[in-house]
Structures are given as C-alpha cells and as structure tokens.
C-alpha cells in the first residue's frame, strides 16, 4: 500500500472521527524541509557558516549558509496543539549551549513555561528550567555566558546562573504589568526588557532594582536590541516608532517611523547598524547608529518579518513572509546572498462544496479570514485531487452573518458577535484572531495564532480543536452543520466532526470510500469484513491496522 494513501486515510479517519492521541503516543508530522509556521528566532553560528532557526512548527532547524540546505532538524518532546511551539532561542557566546523556550512542558506535565538547555554538539537536553507560569517569549545570554535571562507572558523576567550544577534561578524581576515580549543584556550587570504595557525597563538585575523606565511609546512594545558595545538601546512598538536610547535609559532620538508595528530589531557586531522591520510594507531597513541614516532596504519578503540577526557588520538574516522564507543579504545594499525555504505552502483559504463531498482550498494570501482564492479541491468520495481552480460560487467559505448577527473583529484579540456578544482572546495562549465563521446552527468557530476553538452563540467556549501546529488562517462550516474545515500555517487542511456520532449513524468505510481503488486496498490488507462493518469501532480498527502495517 502506498505511503501517501496511508497518510491520507489516517488523517481523514482521525480528524473526522475526532480521534485523540494519548500524550505518549507518536504524533504524525510532515516534514516540508523548511519551517511550516512562523519563525521566531534566527541565530548565526560557526563563523557565519551555520544558521539556527526556531519556529511555531515546534522544530529547531540547522542550515548550511553556504549551500542553503536544511542539514538537520531537531524535535524535542512535543504534544498536541500548541504544546511544543518554540517562541524563543539564544546561543551562548561560546556556542556550546542552545537555550529554547515557548509553550513547553516536560513529559506531559501541566506547566508550559519551561526552558530547555541543549548541548549544541551532542543535541542532548542538559537541563529543563522551571519557574515561569506562562509561555516564555524571549531568551538572552549575558556577554560573559554565565547568565541566561528569560521573559514571559507571566509579566516576569528571570535570571539563571548557567555555571551552577544544577542551573539555578538567581533573580526574579517584576515591574511590568503585561506580557514581557523581549529581554536583552546591556552588559553583565544590566538588563533591558520591553512589554505590551508600553514600557521598557532598564534593570540592575543583581539587586532587582529598576534603574530607569523607558517611557515614550504609546502602544505595545515588541522589539528590542542592545548594541554589543553596551552603548545603545533600540525599541520598536506597535505605534510604529523606532526609538534610540543611551545606556542610562535616556531618550536620544526617533530613528524612524515604520510602515507598521515593529516586530524585530538587531544590532551589528560593532553597534554601528541596526536592522528593523514592521508589519506593513514588507520592507526591512538598515539604519546607521546613532545618526539614524537609512543605509539599505530589503523587500524580498512578501509579508511580515518576524526574526532577524546580524553576522559581523555586513550580513543580515531575516525570516518571515507567507512561506516562512529565510534570506541572508548584504547590509550595505540589500543584495541577496542566500535564500532558504521549505517545499510546502501555508494554506490560506478553505471552503465546502455547497452540494457534494468536495473541499476546496488555496495557498494565496488575500486578507484575513481566508479571503484568498480557492485554487484546488479534493473529492473525498472518489479520492481525487483536482489541481484546477474550482468555481468559486459553488463553495461556501466563512459565514460572517447569520440570524441578524455579524461577526467582526474590533482589534487583534476581540471578536464581536452582533451588538451584544464578545469573544476575547488571551494574548499569550490564543494570540491574534485569524479566522472565524458561523455554523448552520449559529455556533462559532474561531481560528487563532495558537488555538482553534468552538463557541456557542453567546460566546462561551464549548470545544477546543487540537491538532494544528501553526496559525489557523481560514475556517468553513459544512451546510449540514456536522463538519468544520480549517486551513493552517502548518500547511495542512483539517476536518473536524461537530457531533458525537452514535453507532447507528455510522456508515461503513466501504459505503463512504466507493472508488474502485479502495476495494483493492481492503482486499490487499485483508480488511474487507471490517470495511463493510457499520461502526465507529470498525473505522478506528482499520486505522490502527494500517498504522501497524506501515
């Protein structure tokens, strides 16, 4: 039996029947030879010949910058849904330890603010650090390599002594009132942090003292860079402003106003240049420091850049865009030196055929809530993929109006249900609202950066759909109210059952899979009797037998 047939059948059965895996069971993963979701950090190593990247797709990837090849992929312990997503990484100055964090637990426990320390040579996990009570957003090593700083959605910054065995937390810094998005060492004694509370803070961390508050931004602060020479601090905000501060926390000047919210900033090794990028315009820019003169720009990414790093003073790496591209380019003129990307595509749109058993989907960005075009379709009854663009009006995508109510976002985290109801996302554990739809019964499905949830008409959560490992960009409901389809940044389209199916309602596998090729599969696998049995147990037994035979 072909492996592709096995995978599709397994996915179809698992998703439509709502199969749940225990924490210690293997999780099916498709490797696109590149990142399948948002890249959170990129780090140069080995004199610029190696690049390390971490992502929401739960992988650490190692790239040869000379060839652009993904030479190794590292996966730690992960779970279903968001468990295992990597939001932060840092490499020790001697390049012996890689620290990673995000939505991490350890062997299925309920804490998801752990930090993993990995021996970069052996790839062994040498420590699991616990203390954060929410996801970890940022990591940074001190210049001398003895200390590791971490910041998280629990509003705290923690400092760890890496030289001790076991590693110990030696400082807890609490001064922010919201998600602490970035933390960096200015020198071995001073830390800088920025937060969604609109503040930056300069800390004397050994004494837990606040030296100065960086108070000038009018919106969430999400980008931070400290020059390696310890002279300057750069902050970037959702207010589009890029500010330069001295090492005492005193404001110097506005470097620039970005096209959109500023996501990432990185200094060159000598502190004379900084790379910044905003969410709009898709242009990364290099500025001189402290003059603030634009030196170069880069426009190859087709969407937001989410991570950046400098090698020495001449090369920049940026990561982002619709397909999670990684580019290495010249900081002086923007010329491309290397391009690294996987082989798959983010799924951006999805829709059910209004009559029939077909599902259509697309890869092209067209706006939020799956506004892009439907570009291909799959007929589940006849087991056939059609690569030609389907007739758009024959398919139902997201439904935003029903029963006199309209679904509409009022900000990144809030969805209004008509005039009365509201769905509020957690910034840390749900993220931005990406897609939403009514079902035929008036319930609501909402896809987010980190979660996919089902709500009743009053906005109360009734179900969590666990499976996607990336953002959910599009959702659609079947006309009979029994199925939800979702399309995601993990390059998959998934189907979810909205009902607890009784044995009397279940068709046999043979009743549903009627194409002649399926009969051959059942015969070759000695599954004819099971395929003709009308029960959910028969579906699940077939899936398990096919798994065992693969």
Secondary structure as the mmCIF struct_conf table of DSSP 4:
data_model
#
loop_
_struct_conf.conf_type_id
_struct_conf.id
_struct_conf.beg_label_comp_id
_struct_conf.beg_label_asym_id
_struct_conf.beg_label_seq_id
_struct_conf.end_label_comp_id
_struct_conf.end_label_asym_id
_struct_conf.end_label_seq_id
HELX_RH_AL_P HELX_RH_AL_P1 UNK A 3 UNK A 16
TURN_TY1_P TURN_TY1_P1 UNK A 17 UNK A 18
TURN_TY1_P TURN_TY1_P2 UNK A 23 UNK A 24
BEND BEND1 UNK A 25 UNK A 25
BEND BEND2 UNK A 33 UNK A 34
BEND BEND3 UNK A 36 UNK A 37
STRN STRN1 UNK A 39 UNK A 45
TURN_TY1_P TURN_TY1_P3 UNK A 46 UNK A 49
STRN STRN2 UNK A 50 UNK A 55
TURN_TY1_P TURN_TY1_P4 UNK A 56 UNK A 57
BEND BEND4 UNK A 58 UNK A 58
STRN STRN3 UNK A 60 UNK A 64
TURN_TY1_P TURN_TY1_P5 UNK A 65 UNK A 68
STRN STRN4 UNK A 69 UNK A 74
BEND BEND5 UNK A 77 UNK A 77
BEND BEND6 UNK A 80 UNK A 80
TURN_TY1_P TURN_TY1_P6 UNK A 81 UNK A 84
STRN STRN5 UNK A 86 UNK A 91
TURN_TY1_P TURN_TY1_P7 UNK A 93 UNK A 94
BEND BEND7 UNK A 95 UNK A 95
STRN STRN6 UNK A 97 UNK A 102
BEND BEND8 UNK A 103 UNK A 103
STRN STRN7 UNK A 104 UNK A 104
BEND BEND9 UNK A 106 UNK A 106
TURN_TY1_P TURN_TY1_P8 UNK A 107 UNK A 108
BEND BEND10 UNK A 110 UNK A 110
STRN STRN8 UNK A 113 UNK A 113
STRN STRN9 UNK A 115 UNK A 119
TURN_TY1_P TURN_TY1_P9 UNK A 120 UNK A 122
STRN STRN10 UNK A 125 UNK A 129
BEND BEND11 UNK A 133 UNK A 134
STRN STRN11 UNK A 136 UNK A 141
TURN_TY1_P TURN_TY1_P10 UNK A 143 UNK A 144
BEND BEND12 UNK A 145 UNK A 146
STRN STRN12 UNK A 147 UNK A 152
TURN_TY1_P TURN_TY1_P11 UNK A 153 UNK A 154
BEND BEND13 UNK A 155 UNK A 155
STRN STRN13 UNK A 156 UNK A 161
TURN_TY1_P TURN_TY1_P12 UNK A 162 UNK A 163
BEND BEND14 UNK A 164 UNK A 166
STRN STRN14 UNK A 168 UNK A 174
BEND BEND15 UNK A 177 UNK A 178
STRN STRN15 UNK A 180 UNK A 185
BEND BEND16 UNK A 186 UNK A 189
STRN STRN16 UNK A 190 UNK A 195
TURN_TY1_P TURN_TY1_P13 UNK A 196 UNK A 197
BEND BEND17 UNK A 198 UNK A 198
STRN STRN17 UNK A 200 UNK A 204
HELX_RH_3T_P HELX_RH_3T_P1 UNK A 205 UNK A 207
TURN_TY1_P TURN_TY1_P14 UNK A 208 UNK A 208
STRN STRN18 UNK A 209 UNK A 214
BEND BEND18 UNK A 218 UNK A 219
STRN STRN19 UNK A 221 UNK A 226
TURN_TY1_P TURN_TY1_P15 UNK A 228 UNK A 229
BEND BEND19 UNK A 230 UNK A 231
STRN STRN20 UNK A 232 UNK A 237
TURN_TY1_P TURN_TY1_P16 UNK A 238 UNK A 239
BEND BEND20 UNK A 240 UNK A 240
STRN STRN21 UNK A 241 UNK A 246
TURN_TY1_P TURN_TY1_P17 UNK A 247 UNK A 248
BEND BEND21 UNK A 249 UNK A 249
STRN STRN22 UNK A 251 UNK A 257
BEND BEND22 UNK A 259 UNK A 260
STRN STRN23 UNK A 262 UNK A 267
TURN_TY1_P TURN_TY1_P18 UNK A 269 UNK A 270
BEND BEND23 UNK A 271 UNK A 272
STRN STRN24 UNK A 273 UNK A 278
BEND BEND24 UNK A 279 UNK A 280
TURN_TY1_P TURN_TY1_P19 UNK A 281 UNK A 282
STRN STRN25 UNK A 284 UNK A 288
TURN_TY1_P TURN_TY1_P20 UNK A 289 UNK A 291
STRN STRN26 UNK A 294 UNK A 298
BEND BEND25 UNK A 302 UNK A 303
STRN STRN27 UNK A 305 UNK A 311
TURN_TY1_P TURN_TY1_P21 UNK A 312 UNK A 314
STRN STRN28 UNK A 315 UNK A 320
TURN_TY1_P TURN_TY1_P22 UNK A 321 UNK A 324
STRN STRN29 UNK A 325 UNK A 330
TURN_TY1_P TURN_TY1_P23 UNK A 331 UNK A 333
STRN STRN30 UNK A 336 UNK A 340
BEND BEND26 UNK A 343 UNK A 343
STRN STRN31 UNK A 349 UNK A 353
BEND BEND27 UNK A 354 UNK A 357
STRN STRN32 UNK A 358 UNK A 362
BEND BEND28 UNK A 364 UNK A 364
BEND BEND29 UNK A 367 UNK A 367
TURN_TY1_P TURN_TY1_P24 UNK A 368 UNK A 370
BEND BEND30 UNK A 372 UNK A 372
HELX_LH_PP_P HELX_LH_PP_P1 UNK A 373 UNK A 374
STRN STRN33 UNK A 376 UNK A 379
TURN_TY1_P TURN_TY1_P25 UNK A 380 UNK A 383
STRN STRN34 UNK A 384 UNK A 386
BEND BEND31 UNK A 388 UNK A 388
HELX_LH_PP_P HELX_LH_PP_P2 UNK A 389 UNK A 390
HELX_RH_3T_P HELX_RH_3T_P2 UNK A 392 UNK A 394
STRN STRN35 UNK A 395 UNK A 396
STRN STRN36 UNK A 401 UNK A 402
TURN_TY1_P TURN_TY1_P26 UNK A 403 UNK A 404
STRN STRN37 UNK A 405 UNK A 411
TURN_TY1_P TURN_TY1_P27 UNK A 412 UNK A 413
STRN STRN38 UNK A 414 UNK A 417
TURN_TY1_P TURN_TY1_P28 UNK A 418 UNK A 420
STRN STRN39 UNK A 421 UNK A 424
TURN_TY1_P TURN_TY1_P29 UNK A 427 UNK A 430
BEND BEND32 UNK A 432 UNK A 432
STRN STRN40 UNK A 433 UNK A 438
TURN_TY1_P TURN_TY1_P30 UNK A 440 UNK A 441
BEND BEND33 UNK A 442 UNK A 442
STRN STRN41 UNK A 444 UNK A 448
BEND BEND34 UNK A 449 UNK A 450
STRN STRN42 UNK A 452 UNK A 455
TURN_TY1_P TURN_TY1_P31 UNK A 457 UNK A 458
BEND BEND35 UNK A 459 UNK A 459
STRN STRN43 UNK A 461 UNK A 464
BEND BEND36 UNK A 469 UNK A 470
STRN STRN44 UNK A 472 UNK A 477
TURN_TY1_P TURN_TY1_P32 UNK A 479 UNK A 480
BEND BEND37 UNK A 481 UNK A 482
STRN STRN45 UNK A 483 UNK A 488
TURN_TY1_P TURN_TY1_P33 UNK A 489 UNK A 490
BEND BEND38 UNK A 491 UNK A 491
STRN STRN46 UNK A 493 UNK A 497
BEND BEND39 UNK A 499 UNK A 499
HELX_RH_3T_P HELX_RH_3T_P3 UNK A 503 UNK A 505
HELX_LH_PP_P HELX_LH_PP_P3 UNK A 506 UNK A 508
HELX_RH_AL_P HELX_RH_AL_P2 UNK A 509 UNK A 512
BEND BEND40 UNK A 515 UNK A 515
HELX_RH_AL_P HELX_RH_AL_P3 UNK A 516 UNK A 524
TURN_TY1_P TURN_TY1_P34 UNK A 525 UNK A 526
HELX_RH_AL_P HELX_RH_AL_P4 UNK A 528 UNK A 531
TURN_TY1_P TURN_TY1_P35 UNK A 532 UNK A 532
BEND BEND41 UNK A 535 UNK A 535
HELX_RH_AL_P HELX_RH_AL_P5 UNK A 536 UNK A 549
#
